[in-house]
């Protein structure tokens, strides 16, 4: 990817922490990443994979042992001050003062960012309006819902309009309504040109938000691509059939085989048929089943999920680490 199209670029990054008994514990082990400008890039991985370490390094909050990292066109080691002028960071937990109102929080952060009082107040009002918090301007942050606090946290990170926003697990602990509020806020940011690097454990979140996804496991990227590309790596769509009478299951397996692109599976009364052309398979199998006089309790098309992608790819990576 050409450098001018890249907002974040990390190459061969290593970071080792001392272990409990003095033994080194690698957090990043050859971490590589390229994030295109004006997109949402999801960085996925389980607890301990190195997501937060990577974000801290890219946000100039943590040094690393070797490798190179460039953010907004600047080297994070040589030009850390310039990097900080072009980024925003939203950590895992809302960093707001609960005794202050939403507006007071934003004005405080604006003043800490060296805005004049007038500029900080004007910017606070703009952001409260943008994030749907204008109606709660005078309410103490302690009275905000979880989703409102995270939106206030996002607003604080945008006081100086960053080119790149790092968002570390933004919806941890939120209910579904709060998660949707944060998703809407992030989409609005990208529509205005901000590049967002999102770390999350929620694969549904990455699937909904991210233009591209990198899967992180044990300190290194094990796969990357668009959500659709990653799903395609583990196989075809599935046609699922559930017979109304379980005695018909084996007949259904035989009827479905002509449309299968691989092995047909029967487990727990559910038949899974891998297919290449989902529409043709659905129509063909449904017609064959009707002609055979077999009743169905359910018939549906499924696409592989990111959960399945992540499990398969990380398990494959673990297998490659085991000595032969």
C-alpha positions in Angstrom: 0.0 0.0 0.0 1.5 3.4 -0.9 2.7 5.4 2.1 0.4 8.4 1.3 -2.6 6.0 1.5 -1.6 4.6 4.9 -2.5 6.3 8.2 -0.9 3.6 10.4 2.0 1.3 9.5 3.8 -1.1 11.8 6.6 -3.4 10.6 8.3 -6.2 12.6 7.4 -4.8 16.0 8.6 -6.7 19.0 7.8 -6.0 22.6 8.9 -8.2 25.5 7.7 -7.9 29.1 9.6 -9.4 32.1 7.7 -12.5 33.3 6.7 -13.3 36.9 9.9 -15.3 37.4 12.2 -13.0 35.4 11.6 -14.9 32.2 10.8 -12.7 29.2 7.2 -12.7 28.0 6.7 -11.6 24.4 3.6 -9.4 24.0 4.3 -8.5 20.3 6.3 -10.9 18.2 6.8 -9.5 14.7 3.7 -7.4 14.6 2.8 -6.0 11.1 -0.1 -3.7 10.3 -1.2 -1.3 7.6 -4.3 0.8 8.0 -5.7 2.7 5.0 -6.7 6.4 5.5 -10.3 7.2 6.0 -11.4 3.6 7.0 -12.2 1.6 10.1 -9.7 -1.1 10.7 -10.5 -3.8 13.2 -7.7 -5.4 15.3 -9.2 -8.6 16.7 -7.8 -11.0 19.2 -8.5 -12.8 22.6 -7.3 -11.4 25.9 -3.5 -11.5 26.0 -3.1 -11.4 22.2 -1.3 -8.0 22.4 -4.0 -5.6 21.2 -3.7 -3.1 24.0 0.1 -3.2 23.8 0.0 -2.5 20.1 -2.3 0.5 20.6 -0.1 1.9 23.4 2.9 1.7 21.1 1.2 3.3 18.2 -0.2 6.1 20.4 3.4 6.8 21.7 2.5 5.6 25.3 4.8 2.6 25.3 8.3 2.0 23.9 9.1 -1.2 22.0 12.2 -3.3 21.5 12.6 -3.3 17.7 10.7 -2.6 14.5 9.2 0.5 13.0 5.9 2.3 13.5 4.6 5.3 11.5 1.3 7.1 12.4 -0.1 10.0 10.3 3.1 10.0 8.3 5.5 10.3 11.4 7.8 7.9 13.1 6.5 7.3 16.6 10.0 7.2 18.1 11.6 10.1 16.3 8.5 12.3 16.0 6.4 11.4 19.0 5.2 14.9 19.6 4.0 15.3 16.0 2.2 12.0 16.2 0.4 13.1 19.3 -0.9 16.2 17.6 -2.6 14.0 15.0 -4.1 11.3 17.0 -6.9 10.6 19.6 -7.1 7.7 22.0 -10.2 6.2 23.6 -9.1 3.5 26.2 -11.1 0.6 27.5 -12.7 2.6 30.3 -14.3 6.0 30.0 -11.8 8.7 31.2 -14.3 11.3 32.3 -14.7 13.1 35.7 -18.1 11.8 37.0 -18.5 14.9 39.2 -18.5 17.2 36.3 -21.2 17.7 33.7 -20.6 16.5 30.1 -19.9 20.1 28.9 -17.6 20.7 31.8 -15.6 17.6 31.0 -15.2 18.6 27.4 -14.2 22.2 28.3 -11.6 20.8 30.7 -10.1 18.5 28.1 -10.1 21.3 25.6 -8.2 23.5 28.0 -5.7 20.7 28.6 -5.3 20.4 24.9 -4.2 24.1 24.9 -7.4 25.5 23.4 -8.5 29.0 24.6 -11.5 29.0 26.9 -13.7 30.4 24.1 -12.5 27.8 21.6 -12.9 25.0 24.2 -16.5 26.0 25.0 -17.4 26.3 21.3 -15.8 22.9 20.5 -17.6 21.3 23.5 -21.0 22.5 22.3 -20.3 21.3 18.7 -19.3 17.8 20.0 -22.2 17.5 22.4 -24.5 18.2 19.5 -22.7 15.8 17.1 -22.8 12.9 19.6 -26.5 13.4 20.6 -25.6 14.7 24.1 -26.8 18.3 23.9 -29.9 17.4 25.9 -27.7 16.2 28.8 -25.3 19.2 28.8 -25.7 20.1 32.5 -26.1 16.6 33.8 -23.3 15.1 35.9 -21.4 12.4 34.0 -22.2 10.0 36.9 -25.8 10.1 35.8 -25.0 9.1 32.2 -25.8 5.7 30.9 -22.9 3.5 29.7 -23.4 4.3 26.1 -23.6 8.1 26.9 -20.3 7.9 28.8 -18.5 6.2 25.9 -19.9 8.8 23.5 -18.6 11.5 25.8 -15.3 9.8 25.9 -15.2 9.7 22.1 -16.1 13.4 22.0 -13.2 14.2 24.3 -10.8 12.4 22.0 -12.0 14.5 19.1 -11.6 17.9 20.7 -8.6 18.6 18.5 -10.0 16.7 15.4 -7.4 13.9 15.1 -6.5 12.4 11.8 -6.3 8.9 13.5 -8.4 7.7 16.4 -7.3 4.6 18.4 -10.3 3.0 20.1 -9.5 0.2 22.5 -12.5 -2.1 23.1 -15.0 0.7 23.1 -18.1 -1.3 24.0 -16.9 -3.7 26.7 -19.6 -3.9 29.4 -22.2 -2.0 27.4 -25.7 -3.3 26.8 -26.9 -3.8 23.2 -28.4 -0.3 23.1 -25.2 1.3 24.3 -23.1 -0.7 21.8 -25.3 0.6 18.9 -24.9 4.2 20.2 -21.1 3.9 20.1 -21.2 2.2 16.6 -23.2 5.0 15.2 -20.8 7.6 16.7 -17.8 5.8 15.1 -19.5 5.6 11.7 -20.1 9.3 11.9 -16.4 10.0 12.6 -15.2 8.0 9.6 -17.8 9.8 7.3 -15.9 13.0 8.2 -12.5 11.6 7.2 -11.1 10.3 10.5 -9.2 7.0 10.3 -10.3 4.6 13.2 -8.2 1.7 14.5 -10.6 -0.4 16.6 -9.6 -3.2 18.9 -12.3 -5.5 20.0 -13.1 -9.0 21.3 -16.6 -8.8 19.7 -16.4 -10.3 16.3 -19.9 -9.0 15.5 -18.7 -5.5 16.2 -15.8 -5.8 13.8 -18.1 -7.4 11.2 -20.5 -4.4 11.5 -17.9 -1.6 11.6 -14.6 -2.6 10.0 -13.7 -2.1 6.3 -10.7 -4.4 6.9 -9.8 -6.7 9.8 -6.5 -8.1 11.1 -6.6 -11.1 13.4 -3.9 -11.0 16.2 -2.8 -14.1 18.0 0.1 -14.4 20.4 1.6 -11.1 19.3 1.5 -11.4 15.6 -1.1 -11.0 12.8 -2.3 -14.4 11.6 -4.7 -13.2 8.9 -6.2 -10.1 7.4 -8.7 -8.9 4.8 -12.3 -7.6 4.5 -14.9 -9.5 6.6 -16.1 -11.1 3.4 -12.6 -12.2 2.4 -11.9 -13.7 5.8 -15.2 -15.6 5.8 -14.4 -17.0 2.4 -11.1 -18.4 3.6 -12.9 -21.2 5.6 -15.3 -22.4 3.0 -18.6 -21.9 1.2 -22.0 -20.9 2.3 -24.1 -23.6 4.0 -27.6 -24.8 3.3 -29.1 -26.0 6.6 -32.0 -28.4 6.7 -34.0 -29.7 9.6 -36.5 -32.5 8.9 -39.9 -32.4 10.5 -39.4 -36.1 11.2 -35.9 -37.3 12.1 -36.5 -40.6 10.4 -36.3 -38.6 7.1 -32.8 -37.3 7.8 -30.8 -39.8 5.7 -33.2 -39.3 2.8 -32.6 -35.6 3.0 -28.8 -36.1 2.9 -29.1 -38.1 -0.3 -31.4 -35.6 -1.9 -29.1 -32.7 -1.1 -25.9 -34.2 -2.3 -26.2 -33.1 -6.0 -26.0 -29.4 -4.9 -23.2 -29.9 -2.4 -19.7 -28.5 -3.1 -18.2 -30.8 -0.4 -19.2 -33.3 2.3 -22.7 -33.2 3.6 -22.8 -33.2 7.4 -25.6 -34.7 9.6 -25.4 -33.9 13.3 -28.0 -33.4 16.1 -30.8 -33.7 13.6 -29.5 -30.8 11.4 -28.1 -31.3 7.9 -25.4 -28.9 6.7 -24.8 -28.8 2.9 -21.8 -26.7 1.6 -22.9 -24.9 -1.5 -21.3 -22.6 -4.1 -24.5 -21.0 -5.6 -26.7 -20.4 -2.6 -29.8 -19.3 -4.7 -29.6 -22.3 -7.0 -29.1 -24.7 -4.1 -31.9 -23.3 -2.1 -34.4 -23.6 -4.9 -33.2 -26.9 -6.2 -33.1 -28.7 -2.8 -36.5 -27.2 -1.8 -38.1 -28.5 -5.0 -36.5 -31.9 -4.6 -37.7 -32.1 -1.0 -41.2 -31.1 -1.9 -41.4 -33.6 -4.8 -40.2 -36.4 -2.4 -43.0 -35.5 0.1 -40.6 -34.8 3.0 -41.6 -32.2 5.6 -39.1 -29.7 6.8 -39.0 -28.0 10.2 -36.5 -25.4 8.9 -34.5 -24.6 5.8 -32.0 -21.7 5.7 -28.8 -20.4 4.1 -25.8 -19.6 6.4 -22.6 -17.7 5.8 -19.5 -18.5 7.9 -19.2 -16.2 10.8 -16.1 -14.3 11.9 -16.2 -16.4 15.1 -15.7 -19.5 13.0 -13.0 -17.7 11.0 -11.1 -16.7 14.1 -11.3 -20.1 15.8 -10.1 -21.9 12.7 -7.3 -19.5 11.9 -6.0 -19.2 15.4 -6.2 -22.9 15.9 -4.2 -23.4 12.7 -1.6 -20.9 14.0 -1.3 -22.8 17.3 -0.8 -26.1 15.4 2.1 -24.6 13.5 3.8 -23.7 16.8 3.8 -27.3 18.0 7.1 -29.1 17.2 6.7 -32.1 14.9 
